[in-house]
Amino acid sequence: MAPPDIDLGPRWFVGARINFAENLLRRRDGGHAIVFRDERGRRRALTFAELHARAGHVAGALTRAGVQPGDRVAGYLPNIPETIIAMLGAAWIGAVWSSCSPDFGVPAVLDRFGQIEPRVLVVADGYRYGGKDIDCRPRIREIVQSLPSVERTIVIPFLHDDSAADGVPGAIPWNEWATRDAAPPFTRLPFDHPLYIMFSSGTTGRPKCIVHGAGGTLLQHMKEHVLHCDLRAGETIFYFTTCGWMMWNWLVSALAVGATVALYDGAPLPAHDPSALWKFAAEERIAVFGTSARYLSLAEKGGLTPGRAHDLSALRLILSTGSPLAPESFDYVTRDIKPGVHLASISGGTDLISCFALGNPLMPVWRGELQAPGLGMAVDVFGEDGRPRRDGPGELVCTRPFPSMPVSFWNDPDGSRYKSAYFDFFPGVWRHGDWAAFTEHGGLVIYGRSDATLNPGGVRIGTAEIYRQVEQFPEVLESVAIATRVAAGSADVEIVLFVRTREGAALDDELVRRIKRGIRDGTSPHHVPRRILQVSDIPRTVSGKISEIAVRDAFEGREVSNSGALANPASLDEYRKLGGG
């Protein structure tokens, strides 16, 4: 029997009925389901029995409010236990969960929630970051007034006491709303019933609303946790993430394994305690520690040596994603964090709520490489001719269906937006948008986003190859590279590199010469930047990813289509001035 066409959105396990929350809440004993700390070190813990009971109360409250399967429940929340409780309560009755981190500005929230029209909005009164308390209530008032679909707003007192709901029109305090209703039976629904609505970054237009099904999400996450991470019941898993990034959804699914989920909210490198995450790992006996490539780079440049300062004997797997992990960061992990630890650079995305390439506990780790494609994933690299390529980099693709493909886009009744997002470039083949290559070991190297690759003189290169060379210099904290036209009407481009230096370091002529020489020796003469400019900040999405396209548009004087999707949109002004805009 021929495999189904990937772009037809094949259905899986037709006739099966499941409930996502029921699977995550199978364990109901006194073991820890969640341990939470904030950047001040304050700790809370919930047992599996307590988590089941509290999620049941939320399910009961939603049922009393008339919420039905398929209705949307949205969260504007920090990474706290109540966020998981609210999500599980929604999934319990078949409602669809969607969340944004509280560092999203009002326009970015409305760009997302305004499309999906939630009936219930769960918010926190504020959050803490970098030693500061940020009161979210003024933003919440504006959001609620602009979302006519919201019938109930539930306020969690994170910064304040139970008066946190004061000043929010029609708000109900969490401790009053989420504690009194009896749990209804789990609502078992079809395998592809909507579970989550995720959002694309929105840096190139209005965010896509990506609908993921309960069964495909559960199956894919269990595969990755149990087989790729070798996660076991009773172990503790952590990922530094916000609730606006798919890694939060991925992390929470570890409850289905019977593992303890460790949550942290706040700055990853707080000034008063830069080793806060490693102290957390040591004291909670974390076995699987997940973070970003950027965090590891900044930790190294900050002189952190966690393996000497903390007992990391329980740690056996470190995961890194968000951007390509530089070979030098592999060295840092094995030298200064834990020799012999399994280090897995992983890559996937919101679009599949999982990974195309990740770790394999049965294979060796090769410096600078992602170990292997995901099990059951027909991952390939295509040249521009649409044929598999093994002699160099190309487009990362998937040629067969997989269970966690989106079940749809929201408000896309004929599926045209869905198909154009993934299948227009190579008909019948999922094009992911990463520039990648297979290695001789069967692993992968990701060079960056294919729409941000650099092509001076017709020689194409991924931005990650530039960053790997530049960020070896101790004076440089981070960098961003773009390709801009040599002249109006010209087909050729030149590379412009922007660097953010560490405090006390300056981009002088000597450093510029050394950077250019490093890029020439490490890549090629074609990719030496024509200009290297110092900046004070690098534009990033709210999930922490560098936005080269926003930098390029600002530098070339074009309007950035959705600057509200950036965590630091004001940083674009500096690039406009440097470009003469």
PyMOL commands that set and color helices and strands:
alter all, ss='L'
color gray80, all
select helices_A, chain A and resi 6-8+20-24+48-64+81-92+106-116+137-145+162-165+174-177+214-228+246-257+276-283+293-301+306-309+327-337+416-422+450-452+456-458+463-470+509-522+525-527+548-555+563-565+569-578
alter helices_A, ss='H'
color red, helices_A
select strands_A, chain A and resi 17-18+32-38+43-47+72-76+96-100+120-124+126-129+132-135+152-156+171-173+189-190+194-199+209-213+236-239+260-265+288-292+317-321+342-345+347-349+354-358+372-373+379-382+394-398+408-409+430-438+444-449+476-485+493-501+531-534
alter strands_A, ss='S'
color yellow, strands_A
deselect
rebuild
show_as cartoon
